[in-house]
Amino acid sequence: MREALTAARWDEEYRRGRYAAEPPVAFVATILDVLGAHPALRERDGLYVGCGNGRNFLPLVDAGLSLTGLDVSAEALRQLAARRPDQAARLRHGDFLAFTPAAPVAYLIAIQVLQHGRRADAEQAFAHVAALLASGGLFFLRVNSASTEVVLRHAVVETSDDGFTVEYQEGPKHGLAVHFYGRRELDALTAGAFRALGEPTEAFTKRPPPQRGSWAQWEAVYARR
């Protein structure tokens, strides 16, 4: 039920033109820099979870990465395949927790996607990342930070460590639970299966007027133990 609602909400957003004209996030450059320092991994296949309609996926592919793109939104994948038919065969439709590639992947990219759901969903998602990565493989993560000023009407439905989960009561994610991670929580979720390559950092984005406040995302790179 939750997966179906999430897919329906994102199908609606993509039909309205979400991300169609937006540039990639700066974290894309970080991904390319880190993989450039790990050429043996860069030459292998990676998985992009939540590839959407290609905002960040296509710049990575155009830089030479061999990526499979996975998304829960059929509409996003339709747009991406129409935009770039050369990538259509590399796209997969489905829920991340139900997806298993033919072989362990050398690196996995998750940009603003592992925040959908509650803390228990996050635990499952991080465990699944670990299961899909080859030993020594890299995990590139950008995810909501608890420093975000949440302005749309919502209810806080869960707190855990220094993170929290809201259920939106208006807006494009109406009815969906979305998790915002604290640093201690992020460390706890990655401590067993991963080691951090450098310190996670918070990226802050001011909302354009007349909106108020700012979004914050953790950006981090981990290696599979």
Beta strands, then each sheet from edge to edge (+ up, - down):
strand 1: 45-49
strand 2: 66-71
strand 3: 91-93
strand 4: 105-111
strand 5: 133-144
strand 6: 154-160
strand 7: 163-168
strand 8: 177-180
strand 9: 194-196
strand 10: 201-206
strand 11: 214-224
sheet 1: 3+ 2+ 1+ 4+ 5+ 11- 9+
sheet 2: 3+ 2+ 1+ 4+ 5+ 11- 10+
sheet 3: 6+ 7- 8+
end
